[in-house]
Amino acid sequence: AQSVTQLDSQVPVFEEAPVELRCNYSSSVSVYLFWYVQYPNQGLQLLLKYLSGSTLVKGINGFEAEFNKSQTSFHLRKPSVHISDTAEYFCAVSGIQGAQKLVFGQGTRLTINP
Amino acid sequence: DTEVTQTPKHLVMGMTNKKSLKCEQHMGHRAMYWYKQKAKKPPELMFVYSYEKLSINESVPSRFSPECPNSSLLNLHLHALQPEDSALYLCASSRQFPGGGETQYFGPGTRLLVL
């Protein structure tokens, strides 16, 4: 079984400041890792994913994440945030064999203040 | 193109009604999913169809009945729902990338209110 812990339920930051959203996972098997963003009253949009290879992955909207196997972490970062980044961010894991369920963390609400 | 469409966007139904949610994708994805998301909670998997066959059922009550008529369509039939079933219902589809890696893409959801 897999589980995901997002360490912060809410993160307030000022516009143009850097931000890091933390994610730790637990699994007895190999996993794929994902970050999704959900804007108010919308579905989930894929920000980025780690499947294999380079541990630093770049996604859309200037976000990047680093996979750290020893610390079982997959933290999301952005060097300079904008008001439009205000949203709920979900870290998720899945097994690597075929179509499997995504196991989500509880989400982090990112609020950007002017 | 990673578009998954869902209809309707909003649905209000009584506990004795029968209704259906529809999901469509034309990306040639091989797997389709239904998730349920309660307010301020993460999505939770309900069903997975792989190659048009039900492959995962997360012990969902029988008042929810999925159907996959073809590789592009996924329906969720609703009957005798309870108020606690009110939620955002998300559909997703996935493809496998060369070298592995199944990535799910989500639709905008149907917001369901059961009265």
Interface residues (C-beta under 8 A of the other chain):
Chain A: Y32 F34 Y36 N41 Q42 G43 L44 Q45 L46 K49 L51 S52 F90 S94 I96 G98 A99 Q100 K101 L102 F104 G105 Q106 G107
Chain B: T2 V4 Q6 R30 A31 Y33 Y35 K40 K41 P42 P43 E44 L45 V48 S50 S55 I56 E58 L90 A92 S94 Q96 F97 G99 G100 G101 E102 T103 Q104 Y105 F106 G107 P108 G109 R111
